Amino acid sequence: MDEISKKFDEWATNGKAESMEKGHGGNVLKFLKNISFDQSFTFLDVGCGNGWVIRYVTEIPTCKKAVGIDKSKKMIIQANKKIRNKKENFIHTDVESWKYTGKFDFVFAMESIYYSDSMGDAIKKIYKLLKPGGQFFCGTDFYTENEDTTKWANMMKIQMHLHSKKEWKEFFRNAGFSVQTKQIKDSKGNEKWKREMGTLFVTGTKPLK
């Protein structure tokens, strides 16, 4: 087991999974509520933790299937304990090595891609997992311009790839996506960075052809 899996196994059992859900939930829901889910769709959450995003998404009537993957086995155990309907499915794997031949309409990742061995490879794999016209929504609080969070890597003592907003966009373009970015701030956030910088959301759209 690698250091990242160990760290998130710890978090799954010490209550940190729930605090992540609470900490990220506001901005994630603000973002997702602006997405049009009017057509039937399938959904993948990369680094799903205890499955809180999957639980939200499967409440949308047009959701046909939602899969959560996480490299922490204990996070997947937590997610499976909370399953509420047959649309939900949780798998213990990382995205780069996942052997899956299906395609999704939407892929989501919150604070997970920068833990990959290679961010470029992970984003290219996600591109392959999307249907033509599909979208990848990627949220991160850990980016160069958000100076208060750049110390997280030293605090966590695990591999975290720090990149600027411009570099994030380049990763997406290199994979084949067209790219848009949006920063969602929390005006009532306890930390200054939440109020002033907020979460960077990068949206990659796969071309129809």
C-alpha positions as protocol buffer text, in pm:
chain_id: "A"
residue {
  index: 1
  type: MET
  ca { x: 0 y: 0 z: 0 }
}
residue {
  index: 2
  type: ASP
  ca { x: 138 y: 344 z: -89 }
}
residue {
  index: 3
  type: GLU
  ca { x: 158 y: 645 z: 143 }
}
residue {
  index: 4
  type: ILE
  ca { x: -147 y: 814 z: -10 }
}
residue {
  index: 5
  type: SER
  ca { x: -368 y: 508 z: 40 }
}
residue {
  index: 6
  type: LYS
  ca { x: -243 y: 480 z: 400 }
}
residue {
  index: 7
  type: LYS
  ca { x: -321 y: 845 z: 470 }
}
residue {
  index: 8
  type: PHE
  ca { x: -675 y: 820 z: 336 }
}
residue {
  index: 9
  type: ASP
  ca { x: -734 y: 489 z: 515 }
}
residue {
  index: 10
  type: GLU
  ca { x: -650 y: 682 z: 835 }
}
residue {
  index: 11
  type: TRP
  ca { x: -890 y: 960 z: 739 }
}
residue {
  index: 12
  type: ALA
  ca { x: -1167 y: 710 z: 669 }
}
residue {
  index: 13
  type: THR
  ca { x: -1153 y: 589 z: 1029 }
}
residue {
  index: 14
  type: ASN
  ca { x: -1079 y: 911 z: 1224 }
}
residue {
  index: 15
  type: GLY
  ca { x: -1369 y: 1126 z: 1104 }
}
residue {
  index: 16
  type: LYS
  ca { x: -1172 y: 1323 z: 845 }
}
residue {
  index: 17
  type: ALA
  ca { x: -1388 y: 1181 z: 562 }
}
residue {
  index: 18
  type: GLU
  ca { x: -1690 y: 1354 z: 710 }
}
residue {
  index: 19
  type: SER
  ca { x: -1499 y: 1679 z: 767 }
}
residue {
  index: 20
  type: MET
  ca { x: -1388 y: 1675 z: 401 }
}
residue {
  index: 21
  type: GLU
  ca { x: -1749 y: 1631 z: 299 }
}
residue {
  index: 22
  type: LYS
  ca { x: -1845 y: 1929 z: 514 }
}
residue {
  index: 23
  type: GLY
  ca { x: -1545 y: 2141 z: 407 }
}
residue {
  index: 24
  type: HIS
  ca { x: -1584 y: 2088 z: 32 }
}
residue {
  index: 25
  type: GLY
  ca { x: -1958 y: 2035 z: 17 }
}
residue {
  index: 26
  type: GLY
  ca { x: -2069 y: 2398 z: -10 }
}
residue {
  index: 27
  type: ASN
  ca { x: -1854 y: 2493 z: -308 }
}
residue {
  index: 28
  type: VAL
  ca { x: -1902 y: 2158 z: -482 }
}
residue {
  index: 29
  type: LEU
  ca { x: -2281 y: 2184 z: -459 }
}
residue {
  index: 30
  type: LYS
  ca { x: -2269 y: 2546 z: -579 }
}
residue {
  index: 31
  type: PHE
  ca { x: -2076 y: 2423 z: -882 }
}
residue {
  index: 32
  type: LEU
  ca { x: -2288 y: 2116 z: -956 }
}
residue {
  index: 33
  type: LYS
  ca { x: -2612 y: 2310 z: -928 }
}
residue {
  index: 34
  type: ASN
  ca { x: -2504 y: 2513 z: -1231 }
}
residue {
  index: 35
  type: ILE
  ca { x: -2462 y: 2200 z: -1446 }
}
residue {
  index: 36
  type: SER
  ca { x: -2749 y: 2096 z: -1670 }
}
residue {
  index: 37
  type: PHE
  ca { x: -2849 y: 1738 z: -1591 }
}
residue {
  index: 38
  type: ASP
  ca { x: -3168 y: 1748 z: -1798 }
}
residue {
  index: 39
  type: GLN
  ca { x: -3068 y: 1451 z: -2020 }
}
residue {
  index: 40
  type: SER
  ca { x: -3019 y: 1100 z: -1880 }
}
residue {
  index: 41
  type: PHE
  ca { x: -2655 y: 1056 z: -1778 }
}
residue {
  index: 42
  type: THR
  ca { x: -2387 y: 837 z: -1622 }
}
residue {
  index: 43
  type: PHE
  ca { x: -2137 y: 977 z: -1371 }
}
residue {
  index: 44
  type: LEU
  ca { x: -1793 y: 886 z: -1234 }
}
residue {
  index: 45
  type: ASP
  ca { x: -1636 y: 1036 z: -922 }
}
residue {
  index: 46
  type: VAL
  ca { x: -1256 y: 992 z: -909 }
}
residue {
  index: 47
  type: GLY
  ca { x: -1138 y: 993 z: -548 }
}
residue {
  index: 48
  type: CYS
  ca { x: -1491 y: 958 z: -414 }
}
residue {
  index: 49
  type: GLY
  ca { x: -1402 y: 932 z: -44 }
}
residue {
  index: 50
  type: ASN
  ca { x: -1708 y: 825 z: 153 }
}
residue {
  index: 51
  type: GLY
  ca { x: -1929 y: 872 z: -154 }
}
residue {
  index: 52
  type: TRP
  ca { x: -2100 y: 1198 z: -65 }
}
residue {
  index: 53
  type: VAL
  ca { x: -2095 y: 1338 z: -423 }
}
residue {
  index: 54
  type: ILE
  ca { x: -2233 y: 1010 z: -563 }
}
residue {
  index: 55
  type: ARG
  ca { x: -2516 y: 1022 z: -309 }
}
residue {
  index: 56
  type: TYR
  ca { x: -2604 y: 1375 z: -420 }
}
residue {
  index: 57
  type: VAL
  ca { x: -2588 y: 1290 z: -792 }
}
residue {
  index: 58
  type: THR
  ca { x: -2803 y: 978 z: -769 }
}
residue {
  index: 59
  type: GLU
  ca { x: -3085 y: 1191 z: -625 }
}
residue {
  index: 60
  type: ILE
  ca { x: -3105 y: 1365 z: -966 }
}
residue {
  index: 61
  type: PRO
  ca { x: -3388 y: 1188 z: -1153 }
}
residue {
  index: 62
  type: THR
  ca { x: -3199 y: 1173 z: -1485 }
}
residue {
  index: 63
  type: CYS
  ca { x: -2901 y: 990 z: -1332 }
}
residue {
  index: 64
  type: LYS
  ca { x: -2887 y: 633 z: -1464 }
}
residue {
  index: 65
  type: LYS
  ca { x: -2567 y: 518 z: -1292 }
}
residue {
  index: 66
  type: ALA
  ca { x: -2299 y: 674 z: -1071 }
}
residue {
  index: 67
  type: VAL
  ca { x: -1968 y: 507 z: -995 }
}
residue {
  index: 68
  type: GLY
  ca { x: -1722 y: 618 z: -727 }
}
residue {
  index: 69
  type: ILE
  ca { x: -1361 y: 502 z: -724 }
}
residue {
  index: 70
  type: ASP
  ca { x: -1098 y: 556 z: -456 }
}
residue {
  index: 71
  type: LYS
  ca { x: -755 y: 410 z: -390 }
}
residue {
  index: 72
  type: SER
  ca { x: -832 y: 395 z: -17 }
}
residue {
  index: 73
  type: LYS
  ca { x: -998 y: 62 z: 62 }
}
residue {
  index: 74
  type: LYS
  ca { x: -1140 y: 196 z: 388 }
}
residue {
  index: 75
  type: MET
  ca { x: -1301 y: 493 z: 211 }
}
residue {
  index: 76
  type: ILE
  ca { x: -1477 y: 248 z: -22 }
}
residue {
  index: 77
  type: ILE
  ca { x: -1593 y: 45 z: 279 }
}
residue {
  index: 78
  type: GLN
  ca { x: -1737 y: 366 z: 426 }
}
residue {
  index: 79
  type: ALA
  ca { x: -1908 y: 451 z: 96 }
}
residue {
  index: 80
  type: ASN
  ca { x: -2061 y: 104 z: 65 }
}
residue {
  index: 81
  type: LYS
  ca { x: -2207 y: 134 z: 416 }
}
residue {
  index: 82
  type: LYS
  ca { x: -2394 y: 448 z: 309 }
}
residue {
  index: 83
  type: ILE
  ca { x: -2542 y: 320 z: -22 }
}
residue {
  index: 84
  type: ARG
  ca { x: -2902 y: 433 z: -62 }
}
residue {
  index: 85
  type: ASN
  ca { x: -3004 y: 309 z: -406 }
}
residue {
  index: 86
  type: LYS
  ca { x: -2914 y: 75 z: -693 }
}
residue {
  index: 87
  type: LYS
  ca { x: -2764 y: 353 z: -905 }
}
residue {
  index: 88
  type: GLU
  ca { x: -2460 y: 373 z: -674 }
}
residue {
  index: 89
  type: ASN
  ca { x: -2150 y: 159 z: -722 }
}
residue {
  index: 90
  type: PHE
  ca { x: -1815 y: 194 z: -542 }
}
residue {
  index: 91
  type: ILE
  ca { x: -1486 y: 37 z: -651 }
}
residue {
  index: 92
  type: HIS
  ca { x: -1146 y: 21 z: -480 }
}
residue {
  index: 93
  type: THR
  ca { x: -901 y: 133 z: -751 }
}
residue {
  index: 94
  type: ASP
  ca { x: -705 y: 430 z: -881 }
}
residue {
  index: 95
  type: VAL
  ca { x: -802 y: 584 z: -1213 }
}
residue {
  index: 96
  type: GLU
  ca { x: -475 y: 519 z: -1396 }
}
residue {
  index: 97
  type: SER
  ca { x: -480 y: 140 z: -1346 }
}
residue {
  index: 98
  type: TRP
  ca { x: -858 y: 91 z: -1362 }
}
residue {
  index: 99
  type: LYS
  ca { x: -953 y: -159 z: -1630 }
}
residue {
  index: 100
  type: TYR
  ca { x: -1290 y: -26 z: -1742 }
}
residue {
  index: 101
  type: THR
  ca { x: -1419 y: -30 z: -2096 }
}
residue {
  index: 102
  type: GLY
  ca { x: -1741 y: 172 z: -2055 }
}
residue {
  index: 103
  type: LYS
  ca { x: -1782 y: 545 z: -2111 }
}
residue {
  index: 104
  type: PHE
  ca { x: -1936 y: 814 z: -1891 }
}
residue {
  index: 105
  type: ASP
  ca { x: -2122 y: 1135 z: -1968 }
}
residue {
  index: 106
  type: PHE
  ca { x: -1958 y: 1316 z: -1675 }
}
residue {
  index: 107
  type: VAL
  ca { x: -1647 y: 1263 z: -1466 }
}
residue {
  index: 108
  type: PHE
  ca { x: -1592 y: 1454 z: -1143 }
}
residue {
  index: 109
  type: ALA
  ca { x: -1285 y: 1484 z: -919 }
}
residue {
  index: 110
  type: MET
  ca { x: -1246 y: 1697 z: -607 }
}
residue {
  index: 111
  type: GLU
  ca { x: -900 y: 1728 z: -451 }
}
residue {
  index: 112
  type: SER
  ca { x: -781 y: 1397 z: -593 }
}
residue {
  index: 113
  type: ILE
  ca { x: -599 y: 1437 z: -926 }
}
residue {
  index: 114
  type: TYR
  ca { x: -291 y: 1603 z: -777 }
}
residue {
  index: 115
  type: TYR
  ca { x: -221 y: 1286 z: -576 }
}
residue {
  index: 116
  type: SER
  ca { x: -175 y: 1084 z: -898 }
}
residue {
  index: 117
  type: ASP
  ca { x: 173 y: 960 z: -987 }
}
residue {
  index: 118
  type: SER
  ca { x: 132 y: 1153 z: -1311 }
}
residue {
  index: 119
  type: MET
  ca { x: -140 y: 1417 z: -1338 }
}
residue {
  index: 120
  type: GLY
  ca { x: -100 y: 1416 z: -1715 }
}
residue {
  index: 121
  type: ASP
  ca { x: -160 y: 1040 z: -1737 }
}
residue {
  index: 122
  type: ALA
  ca { x: -459 y: 1056 z: -1500 }
}
residue {
  index: 123
  type: ILE
  ca { x: -626 y: 1333 z: -1703 }
}
residue {
  index: 124
  type: LYS
  ca { x: -560 y: 1149 z: -2031 }
}
residue {
  index: 125
  type: LYS
  ca { x: -718 y: 834 z: -1883 }
}
residue {
  index: 126
  type: ILE
  ca { x: -1024 y: 1036 z: -1779 }
}
residue {
  index: 127
  type: TYR
  ca { x: -1047 y: 1171 z: -2133 }
}
residue {
  index: 128
  type: LYS
  ca { x: -1067 y: 811 z: -2259 }
}
residue {
  index: 129
  type: LEU
  ca { x: -1338 y: 728 z: -2003 }
}
residue {
  index: 130
  type: LEU
  ca { x: -1568 y: 1001 z: -2139 }
}
residue {
  index: 131
  type: LYS
  ca { x: -1815 y: 978 z: -2424 }
}
residue {
  index: 132
  type: PRO
  ca { x: -1768 y: 1228 z: -2710 }
}
residue {
  index: 133
  type: GLY
  ca { x: -1911 y: 1557 z: -2584 }
}
residue {
  index: 134
  type: GLY
  ca { x: -1868 y: 1441 z: -2223 }
}
residue {
  index: 135
  type: GLN
  ca { x: -1729 y: 1667 z: -1953 }
}
residue {
  index: 136
  type: PHE
  ca { x: -1470 y: 1637 z: -1677 }
}
residue {
  index: 137
  type: PHE
  ca { x: -1526 y: 1863 z: -1375 }
}
residue {
  index: 138
  type: CYS
  ca { x: -1214 y: 1893 z: -1159 }
}
residue {
  index: 139
  type: GLY
  ca { x: -1204 y: 2093 z: -834 }
}
residue {
  index: 140
  type: THR
  ca { x: -895 y: 2190 z: -638 }
}
residue {
  index: 141
  type: ASP
  ca { x: -812 y: 2422 z: -350 }
}
residue {
  index: 142
  type: PHE
  ca { x: -442 y: 2337 z: -391 }
}
residue {
  index: 143
  type: TYR
  ca { x: -306 y: 2558 z: -670 }
}
residue {
  index: 144
  type: THR
  ca { x: -12 y: 2798 z: -689 }
}
residue {
  index: 145
  type: GLU
  ca { x: -211 y: 3122 z: -679 }
}
residue {
  index: 146
  type: ASN
  ca { x: -386 y: 3009 z: -359 }
}
residue {
  index: 147
  type: GLU
  ca { x: -78 y: 3072 z: -145 }
}
residue {
  index: 148
  type: ASP
  ca { x: -232 y: 2973 z: 188 }
}
residue {
  index: 149
  type: THR
  ca { x: -289 y: 2616 z: 68 }
}
residue {
  index: 150
  type: THR
  ca { x: 53 y: 2562 z: -91 }
}
residue {
  index: 151
  type: LYS
  ca { x: 193 y: 2451 z: 247 }
}
residue {
  index: 152
  type: TRP
  ca { x: -42 y: 2152 z: 253 }
}
residue {
  index: 153
  type: ALA
  ca { x: 211 y: 1920 z: 85 }
}
residue {
  index: 154
  type: ASN
  ca { x: 466 y: 1974 z: 366 }
}
residue {
  index: 155
  type: MET
  ca { x: 197 y: 1929 z: 630 }
}
residue {
  index: 156
  type: MET
  ca { x: 61 y: 1610 z: 472 }
}
residue {
  index: 157
  type: LYS
  ca { x: 405 y: 1461 z: 402 }
}
residue {
  index: 158
  type: ILE
  ca { x: 276 y: 1280 z: 93 }
}
residue {
  index: 159
  type: GLN
  ca { x: 313 y: 1342 z: -280 }
}
residue {
  index: 160
  type: MET
  ca { x: 99 y: 1636 z: -398 }
}
residue {
  index: 161
  type: HIS
  ca { x: 163 y: 1801 z: -736 }
}
residue {
  index: 162
  type: LEU
  ca { x: 130 y: 2180 z: -708 }
}
residue {
  index: 163
  type: HIS
  ca { x: 41 y: 2366 z: -1031 }
}
residue {
  index: 164
  type: SER
  ca { x: -81 y: 2708 z: -1137 }
}
residue {
  index: 165
  type: LYS
  ca { x: -419 y: 2777 z: -1295 }
}
residue {
  index: 166
  type: LYS
  ca { x: -243 y: 2810 z: -1632 }
}
residue {
  index: 167
  type: GLU
  ca { x: -66 y: 2474 z: -1587 }
}
residue {
  index: 168
  type: TRP
  ca { x: -391 y: 2300 z: -1493 }
}
residue {
  index: 169
  type: LYS
  ca { x: -544 y: 2427 z: -1816 }
}
residue {
  index: 170
  type: GLU
  ca { x: -243 y: 2297 z: -2011 }
}
residue {
  index: 171
  type: PHE
  ca { x: -284 y: 1946 z: -1867 }
}
residue {
  index: 172
  type: PHE
  ca { x: -643 y: 1944 z: -1990 }
}
residue {
  index: 173
  type: ARG
  ca { x: -556 y: 2081 z: -2336 }
}
residue {
  index: 174
  type: ASN
  ca { x: -274 y: 1827 z: -2374 }
}
residue {
  index: 175
  type: ALA
  ca { x: -525 y: 1548 z: -2310 }
}
residue {
  index: 176
  type: GLY
  ca { x: -752 y: 1681 z: -2589 }
}
residue {
  index: 177
  type: PHE
  ca { x: -1007 y: 1881 z: -2389 }
}
residue {
  index: 178
  type: SER
  ca { x: -1138 y: 2228 z: -2453 }
}
residue {
  index: 179
  type: VAL
  ca { x: -1111 y: 2406 z: -2119 }
}
residue {
  index: 180
  type: GLN
  ca { x: -1295 y: 2652 z: -1899 }
}
residue {
  index: 181
  type: THR
  ca { x: -1213 y: 2758 z: -1542 }
}
residue {
  index: 182
  type: LYS
  ca { x: -1417 y: 2904 z: -1261 }
}
residue {
  index: 183
  type: GLN
  ca { x: -1330 y: 3003 z: -906 }
}
residue {
  index: 184
  type: ILE
  ca { x: -1601 y: 2958 z: -645 }
}
residue {
  index: 185
  type: LYS
  ca { x: -1547 y: 3152 z: -324 }
}
residue {
  index: 186
  type: ASP
  ca { x: -1708 y: 3107 z: 14 }
}
residue {
  index: 187
  type: SER
  ca { x: -1794 y: 3454 z: 146 }
}
residue {
  index: 188
  type: LYS
  ca { x: -1863 y: 3306 z: 491 }
}
residue {
  index: 189
  type: GLY
  ca { x: -1556 y: 3081 z: 500 }
}
residue {
  index: 190
  type: ASN
  ca { x: -1349 y: 3073 z: 819 }
}
residue {
  index: 191
  type: GLU
  ca { x: -1020 y: 3092 z: 630 }
}
residue {
  index: 192
  type: LYS
  ca { x: -918 y: 3402 z: 437 }
}
residue {
  index: 193
  type: TRP
  ca { x: -827 y: 3196 z: 128 }
}
residue {
  index: 194
  type: LYS
  ca { x: -1179 y: 3051 z: 110 }
}
residue {
  index: 195
  type: ARG
  ca { x: -1321 y: 3403 z: 99 }
}
residue {
  index: 196
  type: GLU
  ca { x: -1064 y: 3554 z: -138 }
}
residue {
  index: 197
  type: MET
  ca { x: -941 y: 3271 z: -365 }
}
residue {
  index: 198
  type: GLY
  ca { x: -1178 y: 2979 z: -322 }
}
residue {
  index: 199
  type: THR
  ca { x: -1193 y: 2652 z: -513 }
}
residue {
  index: 200
  type: LEU
  ca { x: -1061 y: 2639 z: -869 }
}
residue {
  index: 201
  type: PHE
  ca { x: -1288 y: 2431 z: -1093 }
}
residue {
  index: 202
  type: VAL
  ca { x: -1146 y: 2325 z: -1429 }
}
residue {
  index: 203
  type: THR
  ca { x: -1399 y: 2193 z: -1681 }
}
residue {
  index: 204
  type: GLY
  ca { x: -1275 y: 1991 z: -1975 }
}
residue {
  index: 205
  type: THR
  ca { x: -1513 y: 1912 z: -2262 }
}
residue {
  index: 206
  type: LYS
  ca { x: -1431 y: 1623 z: -2496 }
}
residue {
  index: 207
  type: PRO
  ca { x: -1494 y: 1707 z: -2863 }
}
residue {
  index: 208
  type: LEU
  ca { x: -1789 y: 1539 z: -3032 }
}
residue {
  index: 209
  type: LYS
  ca { x: -1557 y: 1392 z: -3299 }
}
